Amino acid sequence: MDSLRLDELSADSALIVNRLELRPGQEDFATPTTYIEEEPGIDPTKTWAKVIKKGDEMVGFVRAYFDPSHHRPELQCSLWNLTVTAPHQGAGVGRFGVHAVVEEARAQGFETLTVMWTPGEAGPGEFFHRLGFIDSGESSYGDQIGSLPLT
């Protein structure tokens, strides 16, 4: 069995990432409003984006943002996107992606990682709770904020 690994995001892999197949109904939860609204104000040099591969197959994508000076504390060390292809959901790909972000956040000296999601029955809230994120508020756009202590 091929193990999971991270690869750099490239122009070619970005095209594939944009077409990763989700389960029906998940597209409504792909990008919370907070991230859509805040994205124009982020510094792209502080974005960390990786492709998740199993062997030669692209099975996911993870994107985080690390900016200790961002004006919104919940966005200073934040998991912005985690996408796992439908056939590979439930097989540890998402957990692998979150753990990679946790390792990078710790390496950069952060003490808390946040994530936001659109509330809903088919949303990712339960997944993040299983990984140890605790509900820590709501964004001004109505997204749930989850926090994970890194220390």
C-alpha positions, 0 to 999 in steps of 0.5 A: 500500500502506498503511503501518503505524502505532501507535494508542492502545489504547482501550476499543473497540480492546481488545475487538478486540485480545482477539479477534485471530486467531493461527495454530493452536497459537500461543495456547500461546505468547501469554503466558508464565507469568512475565508472568501471575504478575508482572502483579498486581504491576506499576504500570499507569501504567508500561505502554505499549500500542499497537495496530498498524494498516495503514490502518484495519485492526487487524493487531497489538498491542504492550505493554511495561513500563518501570519502572526500580525494578521488583524484577526487573531483567528486567522493568524494560524489557520487551516483554510482548506482541506479537500479530500477526494470522495473515494479517499474520504474516511481513509486517513487522508484528511487527518494526515493533512491536518497533522501536516498543518499542525507540524508546520504551525508548531515549527513556526512557533504558533500555540493554537491552530484555528479552522472555520467551517460553515455549520450544517449536518453534512459539514466538516464540524464532526471531523474537526471535533474528532481531531481535537478542535473545540468550538471557540466562537463564531465569525462575523459571517456566521462560520463556526471557529474551532481551535486546537491547542498546539502545546 
